[in-house]
């Protein structure tokens, strides 16, 4: 970072980039019916616009760390902002679903370079004892965007046009691009290493092929044979990616060495289930409020604002909670309660008082915020600085893949439930939404199961939590 600039400025810029990138992942949620009407498609089928964006993020994130080392962090970060902004313009100019999907893919490539490089800049310049505060600071804008996106998208769609959802990024992108050149030093690493193209191609095909196959398998009027073959080939490609990684553990994109640490592995395995489950709600709830409750896009988005308030309210207490209870106990207890708060969403109906809906969303927002921060921070507590780039790149890809998969899983679950109940998935019923949400609540227990094997003092250096010393009885 430039010495004449406060690190706070750079961290704020990166947090703002996280906000812009995550905002585009969910801002179209409440606009799906209107965009679908414009493209002459069904609202549920428009989830491909969200999925294509999020999966592209996951696939191309591994390239970002390697590119930053070779070209410099500022060069990659600025180029990513430029690509992201240009793709936003293209999204707003689209006239059909094919154009829209391709534009979202290009936007995802920009986001894939922007977010992990920004996080890496912060991680490299933050001591372990300040890691919780730093992660907390750059995480909450992203979580805020996930919640602010639906109501903002609903407002723009209801009172203007869905095209302005993407045009909104143009002034933000220009401002971020200028600040990137002013605030970030173009740091390159001395060490030069080849890029693991084989693992990248195998893992990329596994990710995109799996999601695409799942989409086709759940669609109406599609023969299952071809998607099933593609799914099998995608899973095989994923297995081969791990085989290749084991042959070259020191240079592979898959950080097998960090996965040996329980604190890091939790954020890859159990946390992925949690991210999938939680990322489904911003997709399912706006659809439920509009299709089953009969609300307009703006009204349905307003209910999700309570999540934003919950996210912000918890940020002031994360450090104190971790210092008092530690990572293990917090992840277990809070994980169970978070799952229960999701299950409560399956009790909502058009007759539920608005204040009750807002209260449930607020509680869930605060609980999921705490769980997100705990999982992300814990992942880096035992990672040495020399391995931070690889660990951050791999985890960033896993995080985005799980979030992107979440949207697809939500759409697939809703379709399967509708078919099981004997009606078309194009017009899901309230009961369909309830069952899909309950399934997500069970899936959200992933980090709870993983945390049971953690030592009681896991991440104590970062959390500041100290176990009470046991009295030693004399022999």
C-alpha atoms as one frame of an Amber mdcrd trajectory, in Angstrom:
protein
   0.000   0.000   0.000   1.182   3.503  -0.593   2.931   4.842   2.459   1.289
   8.266   2.271  -2.161   6.716   2.422  -3.899   5.274   5.455  -4.505   1.494
   5.223  -8.089   2.316   6.198  -8.622   4.019   2.816  -7.517   0.938   0.915
  -9.556  -1.399   3.117 -12.614   0.813   2.588 -12.107   0.740  -1.183 -11.847
  -3.052  -1.144 -14.936  -3.320   1.057 -16.741  -1.126  -1.480 -15.653  -3.425
  -4.307 -17.021  -6.388  -2.350 -20.287  -4.520  -1.989 -20.568  -3.814  -5.731
 -19.663  -7.392  -6.685 -22.105  -9.019  -4.230 -24.832  -6.511  -5.047 -24.931
  -7.745  -8.629 -25.303 -11.306  -7.396 -28.681 -10.622  -5.769 -30.044  -7.307
  -7.067 -31.822  -9.133  -9.900 -33.656 -11.464  -7.475 -36.776  -9.297  -7.152
 -36.558  -8.267 -10.815 -36.674 -11.827 -12.180 -40.395 -11.791 -13.091 -40.013
  -8.496 -14.994 -36.804  -9.566 -16.763 -38.432 -12.902 -17.611 -41.407 -11.096
 -19.135 -39.049  -8.930 -21.182 -37.195 -12.024 -22.447 -40.400 -14.096 -22.895
 -39.226 -16.699 -20.349 -40.417 -18.001 -16.955 -39.248 -16.362 -13.725 -37.727
 -19.574 -12.326 -35.736 -20.167 -15.529 -34.121 -16.727 -15.107 -32.060 -18.100
 -12.198 -29.492 -18.899 -14.929 -28.659 -15.178 -14.886 -27.699 -15.404 -11.215
 -26.069 -18.821 -11.505 -23.935 -17.983 -14.565 -22.545 -14.933 -12.793 -21.729
 -16.693  -9.523 -20.284 -19.843 -11.118 -18.051 -17.778 -13.401 -16.740 -16.066
 -10.284 -15.804 -19.417  -8.797 -14.162 -20.760 -11.960 -11.938 -17.751 -12.667
 -10.982 -16.783  -9.120  -7.900 -19.107  -9.107  -6.397 -17.107 -11.973  -6.527
 -13.887  -9.955  -3.791 -14.704  -7.427  -1.375 -15.879 -10.113  -2.121 -12.811
 -12.254  -1.641 -10.457  -9.285   1.779 -11.965  -8.554   2.899 -11.496 -12.158
   1.201  -8.247 -13.182   0.796  -6.519  -9.826  -2.173  -6.217  -7.479  -3.193
  -2.749  -8.692  -3.104  -3.716 -12.375  -5.315  -6.770 -11.848  -7.678  -5.009
  -9.440  -8.150  -2.022 -11.778  -8.591  -4.210 -14.868 -11.191  -6.263 -13.014
 -13.184  -3.148 -12.124 -13.072  -2.002 -15.763 -14.300  -5.383 -17.088 -17.007
  -5.584 -14.427 -18.278  -2.077 -15.236 -18.294  -2.644 -19.008 -20.147  -5.942
 -18.577 -22.749  -4.141 -16.448 -23.417  -1.826 -19.376 -23.871  -4.834 -21.672
 -26.312  -6.471 -19.208 -28.534  -3.406 -19.299 -28.570  -3.439 -23.109 -29.557
  -7.126 -23.525 -32.691  -8.164 -25.408 -32.861 -11.922 -24.783 -31.801 -14.591
 -22.294 -28.766 -15.735 -24.323 -27.293 -12.232 -24.514 -28.027 -11.695 -20.841
 -26.317 -14.923 -19.779 -23.176 -14.138 -21.819 -22.993 -10.621 -20.390 -23.316
 -12.036 -16.871 -20.461 -14.441 -17.590 -18.237 -11.513 -18.618 -19.312  -9.665
 -15.487 -18.397 -12.712 -13.421 -14.892 -12.757 -14.926 -14.393  -9.173 -13.747
 -15.703  -9.976 -10.281 -13.492 -13.071 -10.077 -10.384 -10.907 -10.420 -11.660
  -8.089  -8.212 -12.689  -9.754  -4.963  -9.883 -12.232  -4.111  -7.131  -9.760
  -5.045  -8.729  -7.202  -2.756  -8.979  -9.704   0.092  -5.367 -10.759  -0.470
  -4.185  -7.154  -0.145  -5.891  -6.910   3.239  -4.701 -10.321   4.489  -1.079
  -9.626   3.622  -1.088  -6.407   5.631  -3.055  -7.507   8.714  -1.498  -9.067
  11.868  -3.165 -12.239  13.184  -4.460 -10.467  16.294  -6.305  -7.916  14.106
  -7.616 -10.465  11.612 -11.125 -10.646  13.077 -11.620  -6.877  12.827 -10.229
  -6.771   9.264 -12.352  -9.693   8.022 -15.350  -8.217   9.795 -14.777  -4.848
   8.133 -14.508  -6.189   4.582 -17.227  -8.848   5.043 -20.192  -6.804   6.207
 -20.488  -4.666   3.035 -20.706  -7.888   1.024 -23.366  -9.301   3.331 -25.149
  -5.961   3.247 -25.226  -6.108  -0.544 -26.799  -9.578  -0.438 -29.682  -8.098
   1.553 -29.869  -4.609   0.072 -29.862  -6.041  -3.451 -33.434  -7.439  -3.526
 -35.222  -4.313  -2.205 -33.066  -1.991  -4.305 -33.698  -4.129  -7.378 -37.390
  -4.185  -6.546 -37.537  -0.403  -6.169 -35.745   0.212  -9.469 -37.855  -2.385
 -11.286 -41.165  -1.108  -9.887 -40.599   2.609 -10.395 -38.171   2.671 -13.343
 -36.924  -0.276 -15.423 -34.869  -3.395 -14.682 -32.181  -2.105 -17.068 -31.179
   0.533 -14.506 -30.205  -2.226 -12.085 -27.046  -2.644 -14.146 -26.578   0.956
 -15.246 -26.245   1.763 -11.534 -22.773   0.178 -11.606 -21.406   2.614 -14.179
 -20.715   5.615 -11.879 -19.669   3.310  -9.027 -17.207   1.499 -11.287 -15.634
   4.719 -12.571 -15.144   6.043  -9.023 -13.645   2.730  -7.839 -11.290   2.641
 -10.842  -9.922   6.119 -10.113  -9.446   5.336  -6.408  -7.663   2.072  -7.222
  -4.961   3.948  -9.152  -4.656   6.556  -6.399  -4.580   4.285  -3.334  -3.164
   0.857  -4.217   0.506   0.165  -4.873   1.233  -2.196  -7.770   2.960  -4.918
  -5.729   4.496  -7.948  -7.476   6.088 -10.966  -5.818   9.687 -12.003  -6.371
   8.770 -15.659  -6.768   7.636 -16.719 -10.243   5.635 -19.918 -10.542   3.806
 -21.590 -13.449   0.031 -21.603 -13.469  -1.660 -24.951 -12.846  -3.672 -24.973
 -16.063  -4.597 -28.669 -15.932  -6.244 -28.422 -12.518  -7.876 -25.156 -13.565
  -9.468 -26.752 -16.649 -10.554 -29.909 -14.832 -12.019 -28.037 -11.853 -13.618
 -25.427 -14.118 -15.364 -28.067 -16.216 -16.446 -29.896 -13.046 -17.987 -26.725
 -11.583 -19.801 -25.431 -14.644 -20.792 -28.874 -15.924 -22.299 -29.913 -12.597
 -24.405 -26.783 -12.239 -25.524 -26.832 -15.883 -26.470 -30.514 -15.644 -28.430
 -29.901 -12.452 -30.304 -27.070 -14.154 -31.223 -29.289 -17.115 -32.199 -32.271
 -14.974 -34.702 -30.171 -13.070 -36.173 -28.380 -16.100 -39.551 -29.287 -17.513
 -39.788 -31.132 -20.828 -36.087 -32.061 -20.984 -34.862 -35.627 -21.505 -32.708
 -36.717 -18.570 -30.121 -38.857 -20.409 -27.839 -36.097 -21.744 -27.758 -34.033
 -18.502 -27.095 -37.216 -16.510 -24.097 -38.070 -18.697 -22.786 -34.514 -18.377
 -23.190 -34.684 -14.583 -21.243 -37.953 -14.430 -18.445 -36.508 -16.590 -18.335
 -33.355 -14.447 -17.993 -35.347 -11.222 -15.261 -37.441 -12.830 -13.473 -34.240
 -13.844 -13.618 -33.052 -10.237 -12.064 -36.302  -9.008  -9.301 -36.015 -11.621
  -8.600 -32.439 -10.479  -7.860 -33.743  -6.959  -5.708 -36.555  -8.381  -3.622
 -34.035 -10.329  -3.400 -31.816  -7.253  -1.968 -34.666  -5.173   0.810 -35.172
  -7.730   1.837 -31.498  -7.507   0.848 -30.412  -3.973   3.209 -27.406  -3.808
   1.962 -25.676  -6.983  -1.603 -26.956  -7.400  -4.568 -24.585  -7.276  -6.188
 -26.965  -4.778  -4.465 -26.200  -1.484  -4.260 -29.725  -0.038  -1.680 -28.650
   2.543  -4.033 -26.095   4.121  -6.894 -28.618   4.014  -4.973 -30.679   6.572
  -5.786 -27.953   9.118  -9.201 -28.461  10.746  -9.739 -24.707  11.036  -9.287
 -24.265   7.283 -11.081 -27.468   6.278 -14.223 -26.376   8.137 -14.489 -23.295
   5.928 -14.269 -25.530   2.855 -16.557 -28.428   3.790 -19.180 -27.601   6.427
 -19.170 -23.913   5.598 -19.942 -24.671   1.937 -23.172 -26.376   2.947 -24.034
 -23.319   5.039 -23.282 -20.901   2.201 -25.407 -22.927  -0.214 -28.350 -22.916
   2.183 -28.126 -19.252   3.164 -27.653 -18.010  -0.403 -30.912 -19.694  -1.421
 -33.086 -17.391   0.706 -32.424 -14.168  -1.272 -33.597 -16.134  -4.322 -36.571
 -18.030  -2.856 -38.078 -15.393  -0.568 -38.598 -12.632  -3.180 -40.243 -15.196
  -5.459 -42.435 -16.443  -2.606 -43.478 -12.917  -1.664 -44.395 -12.066  -5.262
 -45.820 -15.357  -6.566 -47.473 -16.745  -3.404 -48.142 -13.532  -1.430 -49.052
 -11.341  -4.427 -46.686  -8.493  -3.508 -44.889  -6.338  -6.061 -41.103  -6.333
  -6.497 -40.502  -3.376  -4.199 -42.756  -4.654  -1.418 -41.098  -8.074  -1.434
 -37.664  -6.454  -1.336 -38.577  -4.298   1.670 -39.086  -7.413   3.811 -35.485
  -8.409   3.168 -34.199  -5.094   4.523 -34.568  -6.561   8.003 -31.678  -8.877
   7.118 -29.541  -5.804   6.481 -30.378  -4.411   9.903 -29.579  -7.771  11.490
 -26.229  -7.967   9.708 -25.204  -4.534  10.918 -26.397  -5.067  14.487 -24.241
  -8.156  14.951 -21.022  -6.631  13.584 -20.536  -4.584  16.748 -20.565  -7.732
  18.906 -18.547 -10.285  16.894 -15.220  -9.582  18.590 -16.774  -9.678  22.075
 -18.681 -12.908  21.368 -15.555 -14.677  20.105 -13.467 -13.452  23.018 -16.074
 -14.726  25.479 -17.016 -18.080  23.899 -14.338 -18.899  21.299 -14.793 -20.149
  17.748 -15.897 -23.720  18.492 -18.731 -22.972  20.889 -19.934 -20.002  18.848
 -20.060 -21.976  15.606 -21.970 -24.858  17.193 -24.565 -22.943  19.207 -25.032
 -20.116  16.724 -25.168 -22.603  13.829 -28.083 -24.480  15.383 -29.993 -21.287
  16.152 -29.336 -19.941  12.648 -30.816 -23.115  11.150 -33.897 -22.728  13.351
 -34.317 -19.114  12.237 -34.315 -20.325   8.621 -36.934 -22.944   9.431 -39.165
 -20.185  10.806 -39.309 -18.713   7.291 -41.227 -21.853   6.286 -44.067 -20.761
   8.584 -44.707 -17.453   6.795 -47.968 -16.923   4.911 -49.883 -13.989   3.392
 -51.711 -13.594   6.722 -48.522 -13.363   8.806 -48.229  -9.847  10.323 -45.546
  -7.760   8.675 -43.829  -7.075  11.995 -43.395 -10.821  12.562 -41.833 -11.293
   9.124 -39.456  -8.393   9.801 -38.518  -9.809  13.229 -37.701 -13.261  11.809
 -35.601 -11.735   9.032 -33.764  -9.479  11.511 -32.870 -12.370  13.816 -31.736
 -14.544  10.931 -29.636 -11.700   9.527 -27.764 -11.174  12.786 -27.178 -14.897
  13.338 -25.952 -15.648   9.813 -23.671 -12.607   9.968 -21.974 -13.989  13.061
 -21.610 -17.445  11.497 -20.157 -16.048   8.256 -17.562 -13.944  10.068 -16.557
 -16.806  12.375 -16.078 -19.298   9.525 -14.141 -16.909   7.299 -11.867 -15.632
  10.062 -11.163 -19.099  11.486  -9.965 -20.306   8.076  -6.920 -18.001   8.145
  -5.939 -18.263  11.814  -3.330 -20.997  11.232  -2.228 -20.088   7.696   1.352
 -18.711   7.509   1.970 -15.596   5.413   3.980 -17.576   2.868   0.945 -19.701
   2.026  -1.703 -16.983   2.307  -2.052 -16.435  -1.462  -2.796 -20.090  -2.236
  -5.098 -20.540   0.747  -7.014 -17.355  -0.069  -7.345 -18.205  -3.777  -8.647
 -21.710  -3.198 -11.034 -20.696  -0.402 -12.340 -17.738  -2.423 -13.162 -20.090
  -5.296 -14.899 -22.538  -2.964 -16.898 -19.734  -1.343 -18.139 -18.387  -4.666
 -18.854 -21.863  -6.031 -20.978 -22.739  -3.008 -22.904 -19.463  -3.244 -23.407
 -19.929  -6.990 -24.480 -23.516  -6.510 -26.920 -22.337  -3.858 -29.047 -20.455
  -6.382 -29.157 -23.517  -8.646 -29.933 -25.825  -5.712 -32.750 -23.515  -4.634
 -34.309 -23.489  -8.091 -33.916 -27.251  -8.469 -35.392 -27.958  -5.036 -38.373
 -25.724  -5.759 -38.974 -27.450  -9.097 -38.676 -30.956  -7.646 -41.048 -30.139
  -4.790 -43.570 -28.670  -7.228 -43.398 -31.778  -9.430 -43.761 -34.029  -6.367
 -46.889 -32.102  -5.408 -48.331 -32.663  -8.878 -48.201 -29.239 -10.503 -46.000
 -27.169 -12.795 -42.823 -25.600 -11.433 -43.540 -22.488 -13.494 -46.162 -21.500
 -10.902 -44.971 -22.881  -7.526 -47.389 -22.878  -4.592 -46.757 -21.559  -1.078
 -46.304 -25.105   0.255 -43.553 -25.685  -2.313 -41.607 -22.704  -1.025 -42.031
 -23.886   2.572 -40.642 -27.358   1.877 -37.689 -25.959  -0.098 -36.814 -23.598
   2.780 -36.989 -26.425   5.329 -34.535 -28.455   3.281 -32.146 -25.487   3.253
 -32.463 -25.147   7.040 -31.237 -28.734   7.452 -28.372 -28.168   5.009 -27.284
 -25.112   7.017 -26.190 -27.399   9.882 -23.002 -28.296   7.981 -20.568 -26.147
  10.029 -22.139 -27.391  13.260 -21.177 -30.977  12.449 -17.674 -29.921  11.374
 -17.140 -27.830  14.506 -17.690 -30.801  16.824 -14.189 -32.060  15.998 -12.489
 -28.709  16.603 -10.321 -28.290  19.715 -11.778 -25.965  22.332  -8.962 -23.444
  21.811  -9.189 -23.344  17.997  -8.193 -19.895  16.734  -7.538 -18.603  20.245
  -4.720 -16.314  19.071  -7.171 -14.468  16.855 -10.306 -14.603  19.036  -8.536
 -13.832  22.315 -10.566 -16.584  24.009  -8.823 -18.388  26.846  -9.977 -21.670
  28.349 -10.180 -21.637  32.186  -7.210 -23.490  33.556  -8.102 -26.775  35.214
  -6.984 -27.352  38.779  -4.343 -30.028  39.087  -4.888 -32.432  41.974  -1.736
 -33.469  43.813  -0.769 -37.093  43.355
